[in-house]
Amino acid sequence: MRKQRTHFDKAFKENAVKLSLERKNISELAQELGIAPFLLYRWRKEYQQKGEASFPGHGVQSLSEDTKRIAELEKRLGEAETERDILKKALSIISKRDR
């Protein structure tokens, strides 16, 4: 049987990262916390890159305001392109009928 995945909350991850930054032996700390050392390294890397915005939970990425705006504009552009393509196809169908 497969082992169940354990989910850690944001507070646990932040505390583990802060402890790992204070200590030198990460493997020992990981053993004390009951987690794999690679998780601590991964969490430390994410915490150093994103700071307090790290560990949003449930796979939801934390996006900056600029990134959110870009994503919204790309979505609107895609919708506008789809509408344009539909109208082009409709125009070609209508013009064929007239002939």
C-alpha positions in Angstrom: 0.0 0.0 0.0 1.1 3.5 -0.7 1.9 5.9 2.1 -0.5 8.8 2.6 0.9 12.3 1.8 1.2 14.5 4.8 0.2 18.1 4.4 1.8 20.8 6.5 0.2 24.1 7.2 1.9 27.5 6.6 2.7 28.1 10.2 4.5 24.8 10.6 6.6 25.4 7.4 7.5 29.0 8.5 8.6 27.8 11.9 10.6 24.9 10.5 12.4 27.3 8.1 13.2 29.8 10.8 14.5 27.0 13.0 16.6 25.7 10.1 18.1 29.1 9.6 19.2 29.2 13.2 20.7 25.7 13.3 23.6 24.3 11.3 22.6 20.6 11.2 19.4 20.5 9.0 19.3 16.7 8.9 19.1 16.6 12.7 16.4 19.2 12.8 14.4 17.4 10.1 14.6 14.2 12.1 13.3 16.0 15.2 10.4 17.5 13.3 9.6 14.1 11.6 10.1 15.3 8.1 12.6 14.6 5.3 15.6 16.9 5.0 14.9 17.7 1.4 11.6 19.3 2.4 13.4 21.7 4.7 15.8 22.7 1.9 12.8 23.2 -0.5 10.9 25.3 2.0 14.0 27.4 2.8 14.5 28.1 -0.9 10.9 29.1 -1.4 10.9 31.2 1.8 14.1 33.0 0.6 12.6 33.7 -2.8 9.1 34.8 -1.8 9.3 35.7 1.9 6.0 36.0 3.7 4.1 35.3 0.4 5.4 31.7 0.4 3.4 28.6 1.2 0.0 29.8 0.0 -1.6 26.3 0.3 -3.6 24.0 -1.9 -1.4 24.6 -4.9 -2.5 28.2 -5.3 0.3 30.3 -6.4 0.9 33.7 -4.8 0.9 36.2 -7.5 2.0 39.8 -7.4 -0.4 42.6 -8.5 1.5 42.9 -11.9 1.3 39.2 -12.5 -2.4 39.1 -11.7 -3.0 42.0 -14.1 -1.0 40.3 -16.8 -3.0 37.1 -16.4 -6.3 39.0 -16.5 -5.3 40.8 -19.7 -4.1 37.6 -21.3 -7.4 36.0 -20.5 -9.3 39.0 -22.0 -7.1 38.9 -25.1 -7.8 35.2 -25.6 -11.5 35.8 -25.4 -11.3 38.7 -27.9 -9.3 36.6 -30.3 -11.9 33.8 -30.1 -14.7 36.2 -30.8 -12.8 37.6 -33.8 -12.2 34.1 -35.2 -15.9 33.2 -34.8 -16.9 36.4 -36.6 -14.4 35.7 -39.4 -15.8 32.2 -39.9 -19.3 33.5 -39.8 -18.5 36.2 -42.4 -17.0 33.6 -44.8 -20.1 31.4 -44.4 -22.5 34.3 -45.0 -20.5 35.5 -48.0 -20.6 32.0 -49.6 -24.4 32.0 -49.4 -24.7 35.2 -51.3 -22.9 33.8 -54.3 
